[in-house]
Structures are given as structure tokens and as C-alpha cells.
Amino acid sequence: MNTAFIALGSNLNNPIYHVEKGIRDINHLLETRVIKRSSLYKSKPVGPQNQSDYINAVIKITTNYEPIELLDNLQSIENKHHRKRVKRWGPRTLDLDILIFNNLIINHERLIVPHPEIVNRDFVLIPLKEITNYDFIIPKYGKLLQYI
């Protein structure tokens, strides 16, 4: 089994619903289970500020999927939530990002892990800290606590 951490975010059409439903949808993927989940957090948008605040969370999962298979499944869930990729950092119904996958460093044309902005985003770091321990190591970057 693989272990991954997934960030969830939404700021359109009842964001709390989309994040909560996104967690349930991930838990219903074949051979995938949500092991831990953070609280929901409210954050200002990255990029254009003329949009609503986001609701964010981080979950820890176990899965038999390999990284690209997991990405494909997460994008399928985003599509079911009517995710539109119109504008970079624009509003969205559901955004699902693979933050960490095992202890791998992945540089694939479709997927970079750990997520390239993981250490720059409090709306990811704070919920990640909530569901891990004080010594949690982010592959490539080191201890989580040095970034909070």
C-alpha cells in the first residue's frame, strides 16, 4: 500500500459541500482509504483577490494506485464536481492536489511531488501539521515545522 497526502480546496457553489464530498469520493476509490483528515480551514485566494475565500483541508490516504493513476482518479473526481480550468489560480468548485506520495520525489510532465508550492502555502501546511506529528518530514524539504 502507498501513503499519500492530498490537499482539497474549493471556493465556488457551497465550498464546504465540495470539500466534504471530495473526501467521501476519494474514500470510495477502489483500494483507497482516507486514514486521517484535517479540520476545514478558510483562506484567502492565491493569485487574483477578486474571488471568494477558499475552504481547504488535507487528508492522508492509503491506496494501491501508483502516482499517475491516483492523479487520473483525482482529476476524474474534480470533473464530477464540474471543475473548470479557465484561469490560473481562478475560482474552482474542487481542487485536489497530491502533496506527498510515499517518500518519492516525482518530476513527471503531469505531476510534481512533493507539490512544488507545499512549503509556501499555510493553507496546506497548517492542516498537514494537524494530521501528522512534530517530526514529520516533507520529502526534499525536511521537517514540516521549519515552514510554519
N, C-alpha and C positions, 0 to 999 in steps of 0.2 A: 504494500500500500504506500502511496505517496501522500505527503502532507503539503498543503498549500494554504496560503493566506490570501483572501480575496477582499478587495475594497468595494463597497457599494455606495452609490451616490445618486440622488435624484433631486430635481427642483421644479418639476412640472407635474400637473394633474394629480394632486394628492401624493406628494413625495414619500410620506411615511408609508402609505399603502404600497408603493412600488418597491421600496427597500425591504419591507417585511415580506412581501410576495416574492421578491427576488431571492431572499434567503430560503423561503419554502421551496421555490423552484429548483434551486441548487441542491437542496436536500433530497429532491426527488429524482435527480440524475442517477442513472444506473451506477451501482457500486461506488456511490459518493455519499458521504455523511457529513453534516455540519457537527463539529465537535464542540466548538465554543463560538459565542457571538458577543460582540460588544454591545454597549448601550447605543442608542441613537444620538448623534451629535449634530448640531446646527452650525453651519459655517458660511462665510461669505464666498461668493464665486471666485474662481481663478480666472483671470482674463477680464472680459467685459463685465462691468459692475451694474449694467442696466438690465439685470435679471434677478430673479428671486434667490434667496438664500437656499443652500443645499441642506439636505438631511443625509448624513453619512454614517456608515458602520463598517466594521471589519469582522470577518468570520475566519475561523480555522476549520479546514475540511480535511478529510482523508478521501482519497479517490484512487481508482485503478487506472484512470486516464493518464496518458502522457501529456506533457505541457500543451502541445498544439491541439490535441483532441479536447483538452479542457477548455482552451481558448475558443474553439469552434462551438462547444456546448454553451459557453457563457454568452457568446455573441448571438446564438440562437435564442437564448432567454431574453437578451436585450431586444431582439427583433419582435418577440412576442409581446413585449411592453411598448411596442411602436417607437423604438429608439430611432431617431433621425440624426444622421451625421451631416449636418448642413454647414455648421460653422465651428471652427476650432474653439474649444472652451465655451461653446454655446450651451444654452439650456438643454436639458435632456430628461426623459422620463426615467431612464435607468442606465447607469454606467457601472460596469463590472470590470475591475482590473485585477489581474493576477499580480500580487505584490511579491510573493516569495513562493518558490516551488522547491521543496526539499531544501537542500543547501546548494542548489545549482546556480550557476551564472550562465544565462542564456542570451545569446545575441543572434537572434533569428530575424529575418526580414519582417516577420509578423509579430514577434514577441521579444521583448527585452525584460529579463528577470535577473535580479530584483528590479522592480519598477524603477525607471530612471529618475523619477521625482520623489521617491519614497521618503528620503530624509529631509525634503524641503516642505512637506505638507503636514501641518499639525493635525488636519482633519483625518489623516491616516495614522500618524504616529501616536496620537493620544488614544484612539480606540485599539490600536495594536498593543500598546502598553497595557491597556486594561485586561486583555485576554492572554498575555504572556507573563513571564517573570522578569525580575530585575536584571537578570544576566542574559536576557535574550539577545542573540547575535543576528544581525541582518547580514546575510552573505555579502561580501565585497566591502561593506561599510563598517562593520564592527558593532559594538554594543548600542542597542536602541537608546538607552538612557543618555548617551552623549549628545543626542539630537533633540532632546526635549527640554 
